[in-house]
C-alpha cells in the first residue's frame, strides 16, 4: 500500500500573487516527518518575506542586465519557496538541495505537481550539505537562496526530525569560523557564503534569510568580509518557531557570554514595526529604532514569556548580495 502523506493547502498564500500563471489553481504541498512547514508559517514565518523578496527580484530581473537563468535553493524543505521561485523568477534550471534525499524528492514532486513547468525547464534535487551538490558537479548558477538555522546542536541532540534540522545544525562537521561571527550564532550563514562563492556565475547573487537577533551591522560586516555587496531586500517581524527548543539555548548562551540577543513580544513587536514603517522610517533603520525605543527583550525574558504561552518574534532580514 502506498504511503499517503499529509497535505497543506497553500492556495490562499499563493493567491496573494494574483495574477499568477506558473502555479496551478490549487496549490497543495505534501509533507512528511522530515519536511518542515509549521502551522502559522504561511502567515507569520519566513515564507511571506521570501515571497516579497522574490517579487522584488522579479522586478529587477526584468531589466536588460539582470536575469536568473539558473537558481539553487539550499535547505529547500517541502518546496514552497521553490514553487514561489518558479512563479516569480522563472529560472530555466532550478536545483533543490537539502540534507536528506527523501526531503529533496518530496520538494521536487511538490514543485512538479503544483507548477506549470515549461518545455526546456528543469527542476532537479540533490542530497546536499549547504552548496555541496553544486560544488561536486562543478555547477555555477545565477542565484542561490538560503534560509538556514543559526544554532549548533547541543551534544547528544540527534537531528532526526524536521523541526530539529530546521532549528539546529551539526557543527562538528565544519571547520571553525572567526570567533566574531561564531559568538553571534552566524556560523552556518558564514559557511554558506564561503561555499556560494564557488557556485555563482559572474554577476551571480545570493539571497539569505537571517534573523536579526544581533544588530544588522554585524551581519553586514560578515558579508563584506567575505567579498559580497549586501543590501536589504525585506525587513519584517518574523515569528520565532520552535521557541521552546531555541530560547533556552539562546538564554544559556547569554549567561555564558554576557551578550544579549534581540527578541520581541510578537504582537507588540509587529504593532511597533508597523508604526515605524508608516512613519516613513527606512527599512534598514527600523531594527535600530526598535532598539532605541527599548522594544527588544533578551532571550531569558523571551523564554519566560514563551513558557507562559506567549508568541515571540525576531526582526527578519532578507539580504540580497553579489560578489564584489
C-alpha angles and dihedrals in degrees: 000000000000116000112250111213124207116259131214117207107228097170096113090049091054093041087071085075092061119186096046125167108173100055126066125252090259118039112197121173121205117216138181136186092287099048117082122220109135123198108269095027093111090058109028105016136080098282097078088051091048089050090054092045092052090047090055090047091051090058092051091044088064090068115098093243097051128061132144108219094161133027138181126203117203113204094014097178112185092342106256091130088047091055088049089053092053092049098044108024103027098206115191089219122034117184117193120199134185139149096264129048092219090058091050092048091053091048093050091048092048090053093048093048096046103034134064103236111205122224109274094023119116133203114189137162140206139187101250143161105221108314093341096122093052091047093050091052094042086235124159124197137188097237136021122191125196138179104177136170120260105207126077112226118260116247110280096021109130112211096216102130134062094241090056097046089048090053106034140028135203104256093183092078096060136074116250119272130210111294092233090067097032092061090050090055093242095124101117093045089051092052091047091054091050092052095042091062088070093049105049127098115231105288091017123149142210128217114206129186107209126175111232097228085133129039116287090236090066091050092046092052090056091056092046093048090054093052101262131130104222128197131174115251098174135008119186145135113274125192115245104237121196086028093156089062101036105040096059089055093048088048090051090050090052090054092049099044105026092231123124125226121212122245134153137209095255103230096038090046092052091049094050091044091053091050092052093046092048089049089059099253107160115251091239091056101044097088093053091045088054088051092049090052093051093243096138124089125198126245094263092056091042091052092051090050094049090051086057090055099261123141117239128208140193133201106262121212121197104195127196115201138173129192116264 
